[in-house]
Amino acid sequence: MNPLQKLHTLGQSPWLDFIRRDYVRDGRLAQLRDEGIRGVTSNPAIFEQAIAGSDIYDEEIQRLAAEGHDAMTIYDILSVGDVASAADVFLPVWEASDGRDGYVSLEVSPLLAHDTNATIADAHRLHRAVNRPNVMIKIPATLGGVPAIRQCLSDGIPINVTLLFGRERYAAVMQAYADAMQERADNGRNTDIASVASFFVSRVDSLLDPRLEEKGRGNLVGELAVANALAAYGDFREFFDGPAFEGLLAIGTPVQRVLWASTSAKNPAFSPVKYVEALIGPDSVNTMPLNTIESYLEMGKPEDRAAEGVSRARQILAEAKQIGIDTEEAANELESDAVQKFVDPFQKLISSIEAKRLTFA
């Protein structure tokens, strides 16, 4: 049993944070599935690297351009096609896990991050377009995104909540899930709707470690991202194991699993598996880029560590707050930056497709 497979025995599902057409078509994605990867996530930056950063898609772009499609429509066709094909690869995992794993995620347009109604419409459009039972639609947990998340879940769309950085917003996301499932239950509808809440990890250290160094608190460098995530895991356990969810749990409603995103180590001084090893616990997902997966296969030592770290994590966050570093304030800064980090590559991608379209037309 390799380390990825061992993670699953501990209650954590390793997913792949990467998608590209050649991996789907030449069997490499299926090989990763067979090695223990149990799902796939994508985002605008990943598609920008795949489509604009290679010639793999040029032949289809040429064909679609000849048919008269504009750049945005071409992107839709390419991304929906890739996600549908990847979902077919992971359908056996979805079936074997009774719909718990085997999902492939596709994100709504990042240009809609603060527009509730437009996000709802785009989520429905993408869900219909992919037309696979094991696809999750990603919606950012912005102030405008949270009510869209609730509505789409109530409508029965599996949702991957993305761009979570702070515990206050995470509390709103968990409540939105419970409210949506309660609405479905009250209307006699099935509450077995899969959802994950993606808590971003390493970016917290990238933002706050320099500030810790400036304050002469090197002892906390590399600690706040994991502490923030583990404190959120404690919130997750308290909410879904507590009275707030008790009635829904009794009728078979699954918990909304917490998903650790941005788990590659940005600081070369850190172990490449730092953010994987520290966040292993039941009812969780860790989505990793290819290089982190390769590192984990080589050096991973899976153990259930999350629950036992919650108390210490909250102490670390309190210590940081005493010296003027508040992770909740940082979360707002990180959210704004993260939305822009998806908008920029998305616009670059559309511009790249447009340039290719004009060349081929």
N, C-alpha and C positions, 0 to 999 in steps of 0.2 A: 504494500500500500504506500503510494507516494504521499508527500506532504499535502497536496491539494485534496486528495481523497480522504486523508486523515482529518482535514478541516471539516469535511461534511459529517464525519462521525461525531464531531464535537458540536454539531448544530449550526455551523456556519457554511454558507454556500459561496464558493469562489466563482465570481463572474469575470468575464473579459471586458475591459474598457477599450475596445478597438473593433473596427469593422472595415474591411476592404474587400472588394469583389473577388480578387484573385484568391484570397484565403478561403472564401466560401466555395469557389468553384474547383480548386485543386485539392481539396480534402484536408487542408491544414486546420480549418476550423473544426471539422469533425474529429481530427486527431486530438485537438485540445479538449474537446468534449469528452473523448474517451479517456483522457488523462485526468479528468476530474473537474473541468470547467463546466458550470451548470447554468450559464446564462451569458448574455452579451448586453453591454450598454454602448450607446453612441451619443455624440453631441455635434454641434456645428463645427467645432474645431477639428474633430476627428474626420468628418466628411471633407473639410477643406484640405486636410493633409492628403486624404485618399484621392479626391477628384482633381483638385487643382495641382497637387504635388506629384502627379504621375500621368502617364499617357494611357493608363489601363482603360479609362472611360471614353477616350477620344473617338473611337469608332461609333459608339452609341450616340455621343454628342453630335457627331456628324450626321447620323441618320435622323435624329430628332430635329436638328436644325433644318435639314432638307424638308422635313414635314411641316416646318413653319412654327415650331414651338419657341416661346421666348425662354430666357435664361432661368427664370424662376420655375417655370413649368418643367424644364429639363432637370433642374435640381430635384424637384419633387419626384419625378419618374425614376431617377437614378437612386435616390435615397430610399424611397418606398420599395423599389425592387430589391435592393441589397438587404433591407431589413426583412422582407418577406422570405427571401432565400435563406437567410441565416435562421429565421424562425423555423423553417422546414428542417434544417439540420438539427435544431434543438427540440423539435416536437417529441421525439422519443423520451427526452428527459422530462418534459412537461407531462406526458402521459404517465410515466412511471412514478412521478412524484405527486400525482393527483392534483396537478395544477399549481404546485407550490414553487417549482423551479422551471427552468427551460425557457425563460422569457428573453426576448430581445427588445430593447428600448429605443424608441424614436422620439425626438424632441420637437415640440411645437416651435414655431419660428421665434427666435430670440428677440425679434423686433416687436413682439407682442407681450413682452415680459411684465408690463404694468397695466395691460388692458384685459380686464376680466372677461368681458363678453367675447372679444375676439379670440382669446385663448380657448374658451369653451368651444367656439365654432371650429377652430383649427384642430383641436384635439379630436372632435367628432369626425372631421374630414379625414384626418390621418388614420384614425382607427378603422374607418370604412375602407380607405384606400388599401391598407395593408391586408386587411381581411384574414387575419390569422388569430386563433384563440390564445396563442402564447406571445402576444405583443403587448408591451406596456407603453403608454404615451407619457413622455416626460414633461412635467410642468414645473417651472421654478416657483419656489416658496416665497415670492415677493408678496407685498401687501395686496397687490392685485391678483396674484396667483393663487393665494389660499382659498378664496371663495370659488375660483374656477376648479380647483382640486376637489373641493367638496361636491360641487355640482356634477362634475364628470364621474366621480365615484358613485354618486347617487344614481347616475344614468347607467351604471354598470360597466364603465370603462376601467380596465386595470391601469393604475397610475403609478409612475415612478416620480415621486416628489424630488426635485433636484434643487441644488444651490442652497442647502441649509447650512448655516454657520453658527447660529446662536440657539440657546436653549429656550428662550422666550418664544421665538418663532416656531421652534419644534413643538412646543406645547400646543400652539394653535393648529399645527398640522395634525397632530394626534387627535385633537378634538374634532377637527374637520372630518377625519376618517370615521371616527365613532358616530358623529352626527349623520354622516351620509349612510352608514350601515343601519343606524337606527331608523332613518327615514325609509329605507328599503324594507326593513322588517315590519314597520308599521303599515306599509302598503302591501304586505304579503309577498314581497319579492325576495329572491335568493340573496343572501348576504355573503356568499362565498366569492368575494371579489378580491383578487390579489392586489397588493400595493406594497411598495417599499418607500422609505423616507431616506433620501441620500444626504448624509451628513458629511461635509467636506472637511478633511483632516489636515493635511500637511501645509495648506496655505496659511493656517493660523500661525504655525511656527515661522513661515517665511515672512509674515508681516511683523510678528511680535518679537522674534529673537533679536533683531538689531536694537529694538527699544530696551530690551532687557540688558543687553551689553552696555548701552549708554548709561543705564542706571546702576551698573556694576553688579548686576545680579546674574552672572554667568551660570550660577547653580540651577537656574530655571530655564536656561536655553535648551530647546528641544523637548521641553516638558509640557508646555501649555496646550499644544494640539491634541496630544493623547489625553490629557486631563479633561479638556473640553469635551472630547468624544466619549470618554468613560463616564463623565457626569451625565451626559445625554443618555447613555445606555442605562444608567440608574433611573433616569426619568422614564425611559421606555418601560423598564421592568415595573416600576411603581404604577404607571398608568394602566398597562395591559394586564398586570396581575392583580390590580386593585378593583375597588367597587365601581369605578367609572366604566369599566368594560365587562363587568361580571355577567350582566344579563345577555349581552351579545355573545360572549364566549359560550354561554350555556346553550345557545341555539346553533353553535357550530361556526360562528364567524371567526375567520383567521385573524391573528394579530397582524398589524402593519409592521413588517420587519424593518429594523433599522439597517441601512446600507452605508458602509464606509466607502466614501469616494475620495479621490485625490490622495491615494495612499502610496504613491511613489515618493521616495525620499529626494527632496530637491537639494538638500545640503549634502555635498559629497563626503562630509565628515561623519554622516550617519550611516548606519547599516541600511542597505537597500531594502531590507524587509522589516525595518523598524516599526512602520505603521501597520503592518500585517500582524506581526507577533503579539503586539500589545492589545489588540482589539478582537480577540477570539472569544466568542461566547454564543450561547444558544439563541436562535431566532434572529440571526444576523446574516448579512451578506457583505462580502468585500469585493469590490470591482477593481481590477488591477490591469494596468497596461502590460503589454507583452514582456517588456524587460523585467518588470517586477515579478511576473509569473515565472519567468525563467530563473530568476534569483531564488524565488521561494521553492521551486522544485529542487534547487541545488542545496540550499542551506536552511530551509524552513524546519522549525521544531515546534509543531503545533501542540498547544496546551490551552485549556480553558482558563483564560486570565482576566476576562473583562469584569465579571461580577466582583471579584476580590479587590479590584483596583478602584471601585467607585468611591469609597470613603476617602481614600488618599487623594483621589483626583479632585474632589470638592475642596479639600484642604489646600491643595496647590492653587486652585483658582482663587480662593479667599486670600492666600498669601500674595498672589499677584495683584489683586485688587487693592491691597493695603499699600502697595508701592505705586499705585496709579495706573495699573494696566488692567483694564476691564474687558474681558473677552466678549461680553455682550455689546459693548460699544464697538469693539473690533469687528463683530459680526456684521454690523450695518455697513461698515467700510468695505469689508470683504464682499458682501452681497452686491453692492454697487459696482465694484471692480469686476466681479465675476460675470455679471450680466454683460458688461462691456467686452469682456474677454471672449464672449460668445458672439456678440454683435459684430465685432471687428472681423474675425475670420469668416463669418457668414457673409458679410458684405464683400469681402475679398474673394470668397468662393463664387458668389453670383457674378462678380466682375470678371473672374477668370473664365467662367462658363460663357459669358457674353462675348469675351474676346475670341474664344474658340469657336463659338457659334458663328460669329461674323467671318472668321477665317474659312470655315467650312461651307458657309451658305453660298 
